[in-house]
Amino acid sequence: MYDKNFWVMWKKWLLDIDKTEKEVAIKVGVLPNNLNRSINNCGISTKNLIKILASYGYTIAFVKKDKKA
C-alpha cells in the first residue's frame, strides 16, 4: 500500500532535520533497506515510527480536521 501523503511528509521531515534515510536508519539501529521499504509501502509500525521521531525530538499527535461548511 502506497500513501503519497505519508511519503511526502516523510521526505519533508528528512529535509527539516537535514538527514538521509540511511542516516536515520543507522541512528535507530534499522537496516536502511528495511526502513526504505517500510516507508515506501507505508508498512512502518507505529512503534518504529515513534522511536525514529523521538530520537530527533519529535512526537506524533492526533489532530481532528475541522468540518467545512
OpenMM code with the backbone's topology and positions (N, CA, C; nanometers):
from openmm import Vec3, app, unit

residues = "MET TYR ASP LYS ASN PHE TRP VAL MET TRP LYS LYS TRP LEU LEU ASP ILE ASP LYS THR GLU LYS GLU VAL ALA ILE LYS VAL GLY VAL LEU PRO ASN ASN LEU ASN ARG SER ILE ASN ASN CYS GLY ILE SER THR LYS ASN LEU ILE LYS ILE LEU ALA SER TYR GLY TYR THR ILE ALA PHE VAL LYS LYS ASP LYS LYS ALA".split()
positions = [
    Vec3(0.0848, -0.1172, 0.0000),
    Vec3(0.0000, 0.0000, 0.0000),
    Vec3(0.0895, 0.1236, 0.0000),
    Vec3(0.0660, 0.2138, -0.0917),
    Vec3(0.1462, 0.3345, -0.1057),
    Vec3(0.0597, 0.4549, -0.0717),
    Vec3(0.1058, 0.5368, 0.0169),
    Vec3(0.0330, 0.6572, 0.0545),
    Vec3(0.1223, 0.7766, 0.0249),
    Vec3(0.0884, 0.8472, -0.0813),
    Vec3(0.1718, 0.9593, -0.1247),
    Vec3(0.1821, 1.0670, -0.0175),
    Vec3(0.0727, 1.0941, 0.0553),
    Vec3(0.0763, 1.1972, 0.1593),
    Vec3(0.1782, 1.1634, 0.2675),
    Vec3(0.1795, 1.0377, 0.3110),
    Vec3(0.2761, 0.9970, 0.4126),
    Vec3(0.4178, 1.0095, 0.3586),
    Vec3(0.4385, 0.9627, 0.2372),
    Vec3(0.5710, 0.9665, 0.1757),
    Vec3(0.6206, 1.1108, 0.1656),
    Vec3(0.5331, 1.2031, 0.1241),
    Vec3(0.5716, 1.3445, 0.1112),
    Vec3(0.6054, 1.4030, 0.2482),
    Vec3(0.5233, 1.3734, 0.3497),
    Vec3(0.5520, 1.4230, 0.4847),
    Vec3(0.6849, 1.3691, 0.5342),
    Vec3(0.7121, 1.2415, 0.5062),
    Vec3(0.8387, 1.1796, 0.5473),
    Vec3(0.9561, 1.2517, 0.4826),
    Vec3(0.9483, 1.2759, 0.3513),
    Vec3(1.0572, 1.3421, 0.2796),
    Vec3(1.0773, 1.4854, 0.3294),
    Vec3(0.9689, 1.5564, 0.3583),
    Vec3(0.9803, 1.6921, 0.4127),
    Vec3(1.0465, 1.6892, 0.5500),
    Vec3(1.0104, 1.5890, 0.6297),
    Vec3(1.0709, 1.5756, 0.7629),
    Vec3(1.2209, 1.5513, 0.7505),
    Vec3(1.2620, 1.4663, 0.6568),
    Vec3(1.4046, 1.4416, 0.6354),
    Vec3(1.4767, 1.5706, 0.5976),
    Vec3(1.4134, 1.6523, 0.5150),
    Vec3(1.4734, 1.7815, 0.4789),
    Vec3(1.4831, 1.8723, 0.6008),
    Vec3(1.3793, 1.8721, 0.6839),
    Vec3(1.3802, 1.9564, 0.8049),
    Vec3(1.4944, 1.9209, 0.8989),
    Vec3(1.5207, 1.7909, 0.9125),
    Vec3(1.6269, 1.7503, 1.0045),
    Vec3(1.7623, 1.7381, 0.9345),
    Vec3(1.7633, 1.7598, 0.8031),
    Vec3(1.8855, 1.7553, 0.7220),
    Vec3(1.9571, 1.6204, 0.7342),
    Vec3(1.8786, 1.5129, 0.7206),
    Vec3(1.9330, 1.3773, 0.7265),
    Vec3(1.8809, 1.2953, 0.6099),
    Vec3(1.9526, 1.1891, 0.5763),
    Vec3(1.9053, 1.0945, 0.4759),
    Vec3(1.8382, 0.9774, 0.5466),
    Vec3(1.7629, 0.8990, 0.4691),
    Vec3(1.7007, 0.7801, 0.5276),
    Vec3(1.8066, 0.6865, 0.5843),
    Vec3(1.9199, 0.6786, 0.5168),
    Vec3(2.0273, 0.5913, 0.5639),
    Vec3(2.0785, 0.6372, 0.7001),
    Vec3(2.1003, 0.7667, 0.7169),
    Vec3(2.1483, 0.8195, 0.8447),
    Vec3(2.0476, 0.7943, 0.9565),
    Vec3(1.9198, 0.8131, 0.9255),
    Vec3(1.8148, 0.7891, 1.0247),
    Vec3(1.8121, 0.6423, 1.0632),
    Vec3(1.8183, 0.5542, 0.9645),
    Vec3(1.8147, 0.4105, 0.9902),
    Vec3(1.9307, 0.3668, 1.0786),
    Vec3(2.0480, 0.4144, 1.0487),
    Vec3(2.1661, 0.3776, 1.1266),
    Vec3(2.1524, 0.4260, 1.2706),
    Vec3(2.1024, 0.5477, 1.2880),
    Vec3(2.0885, 0.6037, 1.4233),
    Vec3(1.9949, 0.5200, 1.5106),
    Vec3(1.8880, 0.4669, 1.4521),
    Vec3(1.7906, 0.3914, 1.5312),
    Vec3(1.8120, 0.2399, 1.5236),
    Vec3(1.9167, 0.1981, 1.4541),
    Vec3(1.9511, 0.0562, 1.4507),
    Vec3(1.8656, -0.0289, 1.3589),
    Vec3(1.8238, 0.0300, 1.2470),
    Vec3(1.7434, -0.0420, 1.1476),
    Vec3(1.8244, -0.0468, 1.0186),
    Vec3(1.8108, -0.1540, 0.9431),
    Vec3(1.8786, -0.1604, 0.8146),
    Vec3(1.8176, -0.0585, 0.7190),
    Vec3(1.9008, 0.0190, 0.6498),
    Vec3(1.8482, 0.1212, 0.5588),
    Vec3(1.7495, 0.0675, 0.4556),
    Vec3(1.7770, -0.0496, 0.4004),
    Vec3(1.6857, -0.1069, 0.3006),
    Vec3(1.5495, -0.1380, 0.3614),
    Vec3(1.5498, -0.1881, 0.4846),
    Vec3(1.4237, -0.2206, 0.5505),
    Vec3(1.3436, -0.0945, 0.5808),
    Vec3(1.4111, 0.0101, 0.6258),
    Vec3(1.3414, 0.1352, 0.6537),
    Vec3(1.2826, 0.1924, 0.5256),
    Vec3(1.3613, 0.1958, 0.4211),
    Vec3(1.3147, 0.2489, 0.2926),
    Vec3(1.1924, 0.1718, 0.2432),
    Vec3(1.1977, 0.0409, 0.2514),
    Vec3(1.0857, -0.0435, 0.2079),
    Vec3(0.9622, -0.0163, 0.2936),
    Vec3(0.9814, -0.0029, 0.4235),
    Vec3(0.8691, 0.0242, 0.5141),
    Vec3(0.8032, 0.1582, 0.4838),
    Vec3(0.8840, 0.2593, 0.4568),
    Vec3(0.8310, 0.3918, 0.4269),
    Vec3(0.7567, 0.3903, 0.2932),
    Vec3(0.8166, 0.3318, 0.1928),
    Vec3(0.7543, 0.3306, 0.0602),
    Vec3(0.6256, 0.2495, 0.0562),
    Vec3(0.6154, 0.1472, 0.1394),
    Vec3(0.4953, 0.0633, 0.1422),
    Vec3(0.3985, 0.1049, 0.2525),
    Vec3(0.4308, 0.2107, 0.3241),
    Vec3(0.3520, 0.2537, 0.4415),
    Vec3(0.3336, 0.1367, 0.5373),
    Vec3(0.4368, 0.0560, 0.5485),
    Vec3(0.4306, -0.0598, 0.6362),
    Vec3(0.5087, -0.0404, 0.7651),
    Vec3(0.5515, 0.0819, 0.7901),
    Vec3(0.6278, 0.1085, 0.9114),
    Vec3(0.5337, 0.1001, 1.0316),
    Vec3(0.5792, 0.0325, 1.1332),
    Vec3(0.4947, 0.0185, 1.2526),
    Vec3(0.4934, 0.1496, 1.3302),
    Vec3(0.3862, 0.1691, 1.4033),
    Vec3(0.3753, 0.2890, 1.4865),
    Vec3(0.4890, 0.2934, 1.5870),
    Vec3(0.5233, 0.1778, 1.6420),
    Vec3(0.6307, 0.1696, 1.7406),
    Vec3(0.7631, 0.2182, 1.6808),
    Vec3(0.7954, 0.1730, 1.5602),
    Vec3(0.9203, 0.2142, 1.4959),
    Vec3(0.9175, 0.3617, 1.4564),
    Vec3(0.8023, 0.4093, 1.4093),
    Vec3(0.7919, 0.5495, 1.3716),
    Vec3(0.8102, 0.6399, 1.4935),
    Vec3(0.7477, 0.6028, 1.6045),
    Vec3(0.7633, 0.6799, 1.7279),
    Vec3(0.9086, 0.6796, 1.7732),
    Vec3(0.9742, 0.5643, 1.7639),
    Vec3(1.1154, 0.5531, 1.8032),
    Vec3(1.2030, 0.6446, 1.7177),
    Vec3(1.1781, 0.6449, 1.5881),
    Vec3(1.2561, 0.7280, 1.4966),
    Vec3(1.2341, 0.8757, 1.5257),
    Vec3(1.1083, 0.9154, 1.5346),
    Vec3(1.0770, 1.0564, 1.5577),
    Vec3(1.1301, 1.1036, 1.6932),
    Vec3(1.1141, 1.0213, 1.7956),
    Vec3(1.1600, 1.0586, 1.9298),
    Vec3(1.3115, 1.0786, 1.9343),
    Vec3(1.3843, 1.0013, 1.8541),
    Vec3(1.5303, 1.0140, 1.8556),
    Vec3(1.5766, 1.1489, 1.8006),
    Vec3(1.4860, 1.2203, 1.7318),
    Vec3(1.5178, 1.3537, 1.6806),
    Vec3(1.4359, 1.4626, 1.7491),
    Vec3(1.3690, 1.4273, 1.8599),
    Vec3(1.2941, 1.5258, 1.9368),
    Vec3(1.1544, 1.5544, 1.8852),
    Vec3(1.0997, 1.4662, 1.8038),
    Vec3(0.9653, 1.4840, 1.7501),
    Vec3(0.8695, 1.3862, 1.8168),
    Vec3(0.7404, 1.4119, 1.8003),
    Vec3(0.6369, 1.3242, 1.8527),
    Vec3(0.5227, 1.3158, 1.7518),
    Vec3(0.4316, 1.2242, 1.7745),
    Vec3(0.3141, 1.2080, 1.6892),
    Vec3(0.1935, 1.2617, 1.7653),
    Vec3(0.1071, 1.3320, 1.6949),
    Vec3(-0.0147, 1.3844, 1.7562),
    Vec3(-0.1336, 1.3515, 1.6666),
    Vec3(-0.2465, 1.3252, 1.7295),
    Vec3(-0.3701, 1.3044, 1.6560),
    Vec3(-0.4445, 1.4370, 1.6522),
    Vec3(-0.4770, 1.4834, 1.5332),
    Vec3(-0.5427, 1.6125, 1.5168),
    Vec3(-0.6685, 1.5927, 1.4335),
    Vec3(-0.7805, 1.6389, 1.4864),
    Vec3(-0.9072, 1.6270, 1.4155),
    Vec3(-0.9194, 1.7421, 1.3162),
    Vec3(-0.9580, 1.7079, 1.1945),
    Vec3(-0.9792, 1.8106, 1.0931),
    Vec3(-1.1091, 1.8833, 1.1214),
    Vec3(-1.1091, 2.0121, 1.0926),
    Vec3(-1.2319, 2.0904, 1.1054),
    Vec3(-1.3258, 2.0528, 0.9924),
    Vec3(-1.4549, 2.0470, 1.0243),
    Vec3(-1.5552, 2.0215, 0.9203),
    Vec3(-1.5748, 2.1491, 0.8411),
    Vec3(-1.5780, 2.1336, 0.7106),
    Vec3(-1.6009, 2.2506, 0.6251),
    Vec3(-1.7488, 2.2596, 0.5909),
    Vec3(-1.8010, 2.3795, 0.5920),
    Vec3(-1.9440, 2.4010, 0.5661),
    Vec3(-1.9790, 2.3828, 0.4219),
] * unit.nanometer
topology = app.Topology()
chain = topology.addChain("A")
for resn in residues:
    res = topology.addResidue(resn, chain)
    for name in ("N", "CA", "C"):
        topology.addAtom(name, app.Element.getBySymbol(name[0]), res)
